[in-house]
Amino acid sequence: MAEQLFYVFGGIGMFLMGMKVMTSALREAAGTQLQAVLTRFTTTPLTGVISGGLTTAAIQSSSATTVMTVGFVGAGLLTMSQALGVIYGANIGTTATGWLVSLLGFKLKLGTMAMALLFPASLLDLLGRGGWARAGRMLAGLCLLLIGLDLMQAGMKDVSDILHPEMLPSGSVLGLLALAALGAGLTVVMQSSSAAMALALVMIQSGAISLTQAIAIVAGMNIGTTCTALLASLGGSLPMRQTAVANLLFNIATSLLVVPVMMFGLGALQDVADRTNAMTAILVFHTGFNMVGAMLFLPITAQFARFINWLLPEAPKDTLIDLDRALLSDPAMSLLTVQAALETLTHRVYGAMASALQEPSDYRGIAALAPCHAGLAEVEVFLADIRLTADDAKQEAALSALLHQTDHLLRLLERLTQTGRIAVLKEDPLLRRPALITGAVLRRLVEASSKATDRARLRRIETLVSQRKERHRRALLLGEHAGLYDLSEVFAHTDAMRWLSRSLHHLERLEHYRNATSVVLPVASKSS
């Protein structure tokens, strides 16, 4: 008997390891495209449901999708309402794992084939590079998952001789609650609702639990799976905690649907079990009540978001940006967080500079840039603490671009303290027009999404001013020699010309690196 229990626990462990390896490889293969899907196409709660469901089905982990969503909210890339849609979809998408396990492990019985494929898959992972290595890890993870499922089934055959449905509570409300608590506890311990679901399928297939008991256990698993997101939000920003709590409350409310199912739908599920098998009935229930929960919550998403904001109110912010250091554990999320923060700071600086380079000049924005200095200091510290994934060229390129952005933004801020240069530019007939055009371009960059035409226009203005600089300087010196200007005017106009030239250089470089970041981090294009 002890040996059979070892088979069950060993099978669970192997299943968990297989899920971890496969999910990690799938996430790595999807890369930033997965993040782009979650943010770029999550414009409403409904599209959030679709993108959340597809993402979870693709990476086979609702916890991974939820944790990613919590991070996006913390980074300011998703609003609460958008994140709620993703959470609804993640609960639907996670049911795909149960169907996959049922098909491959129970119906096709690919456990023996998985044994044969595990060796070449492992070699491909060890000896391959790039995409081939990821493919090997995905296949090896799937093989471990199926082998683990076989071990669970083998161990449960003899365990079912001792464990009977009559030994577990059933029928009463307290009994169902105890089974739901058991399901939640299993999921919390395993940190994987998919593994807990696989165990439930094995138990019902072996006759260790009844259909009613399995329904209660699966409903509890839906609550237990929220533990990962709650742990990820600990020590995080308020939006992260709000999203994690919203995920918990939604899953609790959805799991309460088990009550009407027990009262009115048990006969229909038993009919499905009689026509097919009990596993299919459980999978239909799992998918069905998650879909119904999403449909019930979709129309009230805005009200639900307001309730979460009331439950966990936001304190007044005393900083322009909020870089959550809890996100440093995920390099990709850290980079996205910095990008979002730099977008906020850049827009504030651009707006201030645009107001100063207009007619008449408005220097109030420049006078209020102190939070930008503090924000950039925070960004520098945060960037220094990011630890990239080994051999990830995209992350390296993104970090390099973000460092350059930070550097040029710092230098531009220093330039903006010299407001006297701007007044001189307005008086210079040769530099007045380029200065006003620069202000107009910056205003468009703030008010609308950044366009290639505006970047090209900045480059042209920078080139024009650079070409005129030496010629204009010589003209000023000749004018001074002829008595048209005094020496202080020559110096003032020369300094203003140099100020405009260097400022344009920083602006052009900022736009270059903003664009470079949006290429390697597609999510950034949403805010750039």
N, C-alpha and C positions, 0 to 999 in steps of 0.2 A: 504493500500500500504506500509506504514512504517513497518507494522508487517511482510510483506513478505520479505522486505529488511533485517529485523532482522534475518529472517530464513536463507537468503542467507549468510549474514556475519557470523552468528553463525555457519552455516554449514561449512564455510571456516575455521573458528577457530577450530572447532572440527576435521576437516580433517587434519589440520596442527598438532594438538596435537596428533592425531592418528599416523600420519607419524613419528613424533618425537619419540614417545614411541616405535613404532614397529621397526624403524631403529636402535634406541639405543639398544633394546633387541637383534636384529639380529647381530649387531656389537659385542655386549658382548658375544653372543653365539659363534660367529666365532672366537673371541679372536685373539691371535697371529697367528693362522693359516691363517687368512685373510691377515695379513701383510706378511706372508711367501709366499703366492701365488703371491702377487703383486711384491715382490722383487726377489724371487728365480726363478720364471718362466718368469720374464720379462727380457729376455736376448737380445731380438731384438724388434724393433717397432711392428712387426707382433704379436709376442707372448704377447707384451704389450696390443695390441688391444683385444686379447682373454681374458687375465687375467683381464683387466679393465672392459670389458663387463660382464664377469661372476661375478666379485666382485660387480659391481653396481646392477646387477639383483638380487644378493643374499641379499644385504642390502637395496635395494630399495632407493638408494640415490646417484645420480651422484655427488652432492656437497660433500658428505662425502668421496667418492672415490677420488675426485680431491684434497680436502684439505689434505687427507692422502698422496697423491702422492707429493703434494707440500712439505709436511713435510719430506718425504723420500729423496727428492732432497736436501733439506736443511741439512739433516743428512748425506748426502754423500752416501746413499744407492742405489740411482738410478742416472743415467746420464740423461742429458736433452733429448737425443734421446729416451731412454727407457721410460721416463716420458711422452713424446709426444704420444707414442703408447698407454699408459694407458688412456690418455685424450681422444684419438680417441674412444677407447673402451667404456669409461664411457658414452660418448654421445649416443652410440648405446644401452648400457645396461639400460639407464634411460627410454628408450621407453617401456621397459617391464612393468613399473608401469601403463602406460596408458592402455595397453592391459589387465592388471589385473583388473583395475578399471572398464573397459568396460565390462569384463566378469562377475565379481562378483556384481557390482553395478547396471549395466544397463540391462544385459541379464538375469542373475540368480536372480536379485533383492533380495539380501540377507540382506537388511537393517533391516527387521523385525526379522530375525533370529539373527542378530548381537545384537539387543536389548536384546534378551533372553540369549545370550552367555556372554554379558558384565559382568553380576553379578558373575557367577562362575569364569570367567577369572580374575576379580579383586580380588576375594577371593584367587585364586591360587597364585596371585602375592603377596598378603599381608601375607598369611599364609605359603606359600611354601618356600623352600630353594633351592639355587643353580639352577640347570637346570629346576626344576619345576616352580620356581619363574620367570625365564626368559621366559618359555613357556607361563605362564600366562600373562606377559607383552606383548609378541608378539601378543597373541590372543586379549587382551584388546585393543592394538593399532589398530589392524585390524578392530575390532568392532567399535571403535570410528571413524575410517576412513570411514566405510560404512554408519554409522549413519549420519555423517557429509555430505556425498554425498546425502543421502536421503533428508536431510534438504535443501541442495542447490537446489535439483530438485523440492521440494515442494515450495520453495520460488520463484523459477524462473518461475513457471507456470503462476502466476499472473503478474510477472514483464514482461514476454514476451508479454502480452497484450499491454504494454506501449512502451517497447523497441523493435524496429523493425530494420531489416538490413538496411532499407533506412535511418535510423537516424545516422548511422555510415559511415565514408568515405569509398569509394570503387571505384575500376576501375582505378582511376588516380594513378600516381606514388607517388605523395605527400600523397594521401589517404592511400596507402598501407604502406608507411613509417610511417605515423601516427599510423596505427594499429600495426605495428611492435614495435613502441615505447611504445604503450599501453601494449603489451605483455611483453616487457622487464621490464616496470615499475611494472606491477603486480607481476612478478617473484621476482624483487628486494624487493618489499614491503613484500611479503609472505616468502621470503628466501627459496622457494621451487618450483621448476619447476613442480613437480608432482601435487601440489595443484593448480597451475595456469593451468596446463593441464586439471585437473579434472573440473575446472570452465569453461574452453573453451568447453569441451565435454558437460557439462550441458547446456551451452548457445546454442550450435548448435543443441542439441537434442530438446530444447524447441522452436527453431526457432528464437531466438533473434539475431543470426548472420548467415550470409550465409557461404557457403563453401569457397569462395574466401577470405572473411574476416577472417575466422578461420585459413586459411593457413598463412596469413600475421601475425596474432597474435602469432601463434605457432612458426613461424620463429623468432619473437622477443623474445619469451621466451627462446630460445636457447642462445641468447646473455645475457639476464638477469640472467641466472643461473650461469654465471661466476663471479657474484658479490661476492659470498661467498668466493671463492678462493682468489679473489683480497683483500678482507678484511683480510683474514687469513695471507696473505703475507705482510701486512703493518707492518713495523718495523722489518721484518724478514731479513734473509740473502739474498744476491743477487741471488743465485740459486732459492730461493723460489719466489722472485719477477719475475724472468725470466720465471719460469714455469707458474705462474698466468697470465702473459701477453701473453704467448704462448697460453694458454687456451682461453683467450679473442679473440685473433686474429684468431685462428682456428674456433671458433664459429661464429665470424662475417663472415668469408669467407664461411663457410658452409651455413649460413643463406642466403647468396647472391644467393644460388642455387634456391631460390624462384622465381627469375627472369625468368630463362629458364622454370621452372615448369609452371609459369603463361602463358608463351608464347606458349609452346609446349605440356605441360602435363596436362593442366586443363581439357581437354576433357576426358582423360583417368581416372582422379580422379572422374569426374562427373559420368562417367560410373560405377565406383566402388560404388559410392554413390547410384546410381539408382538401382543397383543389390543387394546391402546390405543395407547400411544406411550411412548418412553423417559422423557419428562418426568413422566408420570403414575406410572411405576414409581419414579422418584426421590422424588416427593412421598409416595407410599405408604410407602417406606422411611423417609423423614424423620419422618413422623408416627408410624409404627409403632414405630421404635426408641426414640423419646422416650416413647411411652406404655408400652412394655415396661419402660424404665428406671424410670419413676415407679412402676409396679406392683412392681418388684423392691425398690425402696428404701422404699416405704411401710411395710411390716411392720417394718423395722429402723430407722425414723427416730429413735427414742429412743436406740438404741445409736450411731447415726451422730452424733447431737448430742453424746453423751458423748465420742465419739472426737475431735470437733472441740474440745471443751472441754479434753481432755487434750493435744491438739496445740498449742493456743494457750491455756494456762492463764490464769485471771484472777488478777491480783495483788490483795491485800487493799485494799479501798477505805477511804480516809481522809476521804472527804466523803460527805455525804448524797445529793447529786445530782451528775450528771456531764453538763454541757452541752457537747456536741461542737461546737466552732466550725467544723468542716468542713461542718456542715449549714447554715451561714449562706448558702451559695451558693444554697440553695433556700428562698425565703421561706415557702412553705407548710409545709415540713418544719421550719423554724426555729420557727414558731408552735406546731406540734404538740409539739415538744421542750420548749418553755417550759411549755406546758399540762401535760405529763406531770410536769415538775419541780415545778410549783406544786401539783399534786395530791399529790405526795409530801410536800412541805413543809406543806401545809394539813392533811393527815391527821395528821402528827406534832403540829402545834400543837393541833388539835382534841382529839386523844387526851390531851395534857398538860392542857388546860383542863378536859376532862371529868373527869379523875381528881382535879383540884383542887376542882371543884364537885360533890363527892359527900360522903357521910357515912360514915366520917370522910374528911377531905381527905388527898390524897396529892400532895405537891408535888415528888416525884422527877422526874416528867416535865417540869415547868417548869424545874427545875434543869438538865436535860439538853438545853435548847433552843439551846445555843450553835451547833451545826451549822446550825440554821435561819437564824440571823443571817448566817452565812457564805454559806449557799445563796442567800438573798435578795439579798445583795450581788452574787453571781455572776449571778443572774437579771437584775438591773438593768443590769449591763454588757452582757449578751447582748442584752437587749431594745433597748438603744441602738444596737446594731450591725446590727439587722435592717433590710434594705432591701426594702420591699414592691414587688410587681408594680404597675406604673402602672395607675391606674383600676380597681383591684380592691376593690370595696366590702366584700366578705366579709373579705378580709385586713385592711382598715382597721378593721372592726368587731371582729375578733378581737384585733388588737393593742391597741385601746382597752380592751377588756374585760380583757386580761391585765395591762395597766398598772394598771388600777383594782384588780385582785386583789392585785397586788404591793404597792400602796400600803396597802390595808386590812390586809393580812397583816403588814406592817411595823408599822403602828400597833397592831395587836392584840398583837404580840410585846412592844412597849413596855409595854402595859397589864399583860401577864402578869408583868412584873418586880415589880409591886406586890402581892405575895402577901398583905400585911397587910390589904388591902381585902377579900379573900375571907373571912378569919377574922371580920371585922366583919359581913359579910353573913349569915353563919351565926347570928349572935347577934341579928339584927334580925328581929322577928316578921313584919314586912310584906314584907321582901325575901328572906327565907330560901327560901320556896317557889319564887319565880321563878328564883332562883339554882340550886336543885336541879333544876328542870325543864330549865333551859338545859343543865346538865351531862348530863342524860339524853338530850336531843335530839342533842347533840354526839356522844355515844357511839353512837347509832344511825347518825349520818352517817358515822362511822368504820368501823363494823362491817358496814354494808350499803351498797348503792348509794344515792346521794342522791335523796331523794324530794320531790315537790312538797309533800306534807303536812308534812314536817319544815321546809321553807323557810317555809311558811305559819305554822307554829307559832312559829318564831323571830320573824316579823313581829308576831304577836299579843303575844308576850312583850315585845318592844321597845315596842309601843304601850302596853301595860299599865303598864310601868315608867315610861315618859315621862309618862303621865297621873298617876301616883301621886307623881312626883318633887316637884313644887311643894307638893302637899298634905302630903306626908310631911315636907318641909323645914319648913313652917310649924308642924306638930305638934311637931317636935323643938325649935324655937325657943320655942314656948309651954311645952313641958315644962321647958326650961331656965329660963324665966322663973318657973315655978311651983316650981322647985327639985327637979324629978324627975331632971334630967340636969345634969351639969356641962358647961362649955363645950367641953372636949376631947372628950367623948362626942358632942356635937352635930356638931363638925367631922369626927370619925371616921366617923359614920354618913352625913353628907352627902357626904363624899368617896367612901365605899363605894357609895352610891346612884348618884353620878355615874359611878363606875367601871363599874358594871353597865350603866348606860344606854349609855355610849359603847362598851363591849365588845359589847353586843347590836347596836348600830348597825353596827359593823364586821363582825360575824358575818352579819347580814342582807344587807349589801352584798356580802360575799364570796360568799354563796350566790346572790345575784342575778347577779353577774358570772360565776360558774362556770356557771350555767345559760345565760347569754347566749353564753358561749364554746362550749358544747356545741351550740348551735343553728347557729352559723356554722362550727364545726369538728366535724362529727358524730362524728369519731373519739374526741373527748374524752369522749363520753357513755359510752364503755367503761370509763373509769376514774373517772368522776365519780359 
